Amino acid sequence: MSNSVVKSSGSRMSSAEFDVECYLCNSTVVEYFEEKYNGMRGMCINCKTNFPLE
């Protein structure tokens, strides 16, 4: 099983070696590269909050 998932928006998500908690709900945040913004972003797996990491 792979640590990355391809989203339909053209981005890749990975939770491997990334230890950040959501500031809204304290759940796990996954890191992914968003082609639209050409940079790293984070998304909470619980509340789906999306924010830049760079």
Backbone as CSV, one residue per row, in Angstrom:
resi,resn,N_x,N_y,N_z,CA_x,CA_y,CA_z,C_x,C_y,C_z
1,MET,0.834,-1.182,0.000,0.000,0.000,0.000,0.876,1.241,0.000
2,SER,0.581,2.187,-0.841,1.381,3.394,-1.004,1.023,4.454,0.025
3,ASN,1.996,5.334,0.352,1.752,6.434,1.269,1.160,7.646,0.579
4,SER,1.034,7.623,-0.740,0.494,8.788,-1.434,-0.789,8.420,-2.164
5,VAL,-1.631,9.401,-2.332,-2.909,9.228,-2.996,-3.018,10.313,-4.056
6,VAL,-3.456,9.945,-5.239,-3.636,10.937,-6.286,-5.064,11.454,-6.201
7,LYS,-5.203,12.757,-6.010,-6.519,13.384,-5.971,-6.928,13.776,-7.378
8,SER,-8.209,13.930,-7.599,-8.700,14.275,-8.928,-8.252,15.656,-9.380
9,SER,-7.861,16.530,-8.451,-7.428,17.878,-8.813,-5.988,17.929,-9.309
10,GLY,-5.323,16.788,-9.383,-3.953,16.771,-9.875,-2.925,16.979,-8.793
11,SER,-3.253,16.648,-7.562,-2.303,16.803,-6.467,-2.047,15.449,-5.826
12,ARG,-0.961,15.355,-5.072,-0.620,14.116,-4.382,-0.575,14.374,-2.889
13,MET,-1.181,13.464,-2.120,-1.210,13.613,-0.670,-0.358,12.522,-0.033
14,SER,0.271,12.833,1.077,1.067,11.868,1.813,1.068,12.218,3.284
15,SER,0.918,11.194,4.128,0.976,11.424,5.568,2.276,10.876,6.155
16,ALA,3.160,10.379,5.309,4.413,9.790,5.774,5.355,10.853,6.319
17,GLU,5.871,10.653,7.526,6.875,11.533,8.130,6.438,12.995,8.205
18,PHE,5.169,13.231,8.460,4.641,14.589,8.557,3.781,14.642,9.802
19,ASP,4.219,15.391,10.822,3.552,15.367,12.116,3.037,16.758,12.488
20,VAL,1.895,17.130,11.904,1.273,18.417,12.193,-0.183,18.152,12.543
21,GLU,-0.692,18.894,13.535,-2.092,18.766,13.919,-2.863,19.994,13.461
22,CYS,-4.116,19.800,13.117,-4.995,20.885,12.696,-5.216,21.846,13.858
23,TYR,-5.116,23.139,13.592,-5.307,24.143,14.638,-6.785,24.326,14.991
24,LEU,-7.697,23.789,14.185,-9.124,23.904,14.477,-9.666,22.722,15.273
25,CYS,-9.231,21.494,14.914,-9.819,20.310,15.558,-8.785,19.343,16.132
26,ASN,-7.491,19.663,16.013,-6.399,18.837,16.552,-6.300,17.447,15.936
27,SER,-6.818,17.271,14.732,-6.700,15.997,14.026,-5.446,15.997,13.160
28,THR,-5.147,14.855,12.573,-3.974,14.700,11.719,-4.106,15.526,10.446
29,VAL,-3.005,16.156,10.053,-2.937,16.913,8.808,-2.026,16.156,7.853
30,VAL,-2.468,15.998,6.609,-1.636,15.362,5.592,-1.050,16.441,4.698
31,GLU,0.157,16.197,4.233,0.879,17.117,3.366,0.695,16.660,1.926
32,TYR,0.520,17.623,1.015,0.420,17.272,-0.398,0.931,18.409,-1.273
33,PHE,1.309,18.074,-2.500,1.755,19.072,-3.474,0.566,19.428,-4.352
34,GLU,0.249,20.702,-4.410,-0.865,21.178,-5.235,-0.310,21.845,-6.487
35,GLU,-0.576,21.251,-7.635,-0.077,21.789,-8.902,-0.632,23.179,-9.181
36,LYS,-1.867,23.439,-8.796,-2.499,24.741,-9.037,-1.699,25.874,-8.402
37,TYR,-1.182,25.651,-7.190,-0.404,26.661,-6.474,1.100,26.439,-6.594
38,ASN,1.495,25.317,-7.210,2.895,24.940,-7.363,3.627,24.956,-6.024
39,GLY,3.003,24.325,-5.031,3.618,24.299,-3.710,2.964,23.303,-2.778
40,MET,3.575,23.173,-1.609,3.086,22.237,-0.610,1.919,22.839,0.162
41,ARG,0.945,21.981,0.481,-0.215,22.387,1.254,-0.505,21.311,2.285
42,GLY,-1.338,21.635,3.240,-1.761,20.682,4.247,-3.272,20.607,4.270
43,MET,-3.812,19.405,4.563,-5.256,19.248,4.671,-5.572,18.367,5.866
44,CYS,-6.482,18.832,6.705,-6.920,18.062,7.862,-7.780,16.901,7.385
45,ILE,-7.524,15.705,7.907,-8.303,14.546,7.484,-9.680,14.519,8.137
46,ASN,-9.890,15.334,9.161,-11.177,15.359,9.856,-12.085,16.477,9.341
47,CYS,-11.653,17.725,9.468,-12.509,18.868,9.106,-12.252,19.390,7.696
48,LYS,-11.267,18.825,6.994,-10.939,19.166,5.599,-10.428,20.594,5.419
49,THR,-9.927,21.228,6.488,-9.324,22.549,6.370,-8.071,22.434,5.514
50,ASN,-7.906,23.351,4.572,-6.801,23.331,3.630,-6.003,24.617,3.807
51,PHE,-4.665,24.508,3.913,-3.837,25.687,4.130,-2.447,25.487,3.550
52,PRO,-1.740,26.592,3.204,-0.384,26.488,2.649,0.627,26.101,3.714
53,LEU,1.674,25.399,3.308,2.744,25.008,4.230,4.030,25.748,3.937
54,GLU,4.129,26.426,2.834,5.358,27.123,2.449,5.226,28.605,2.659
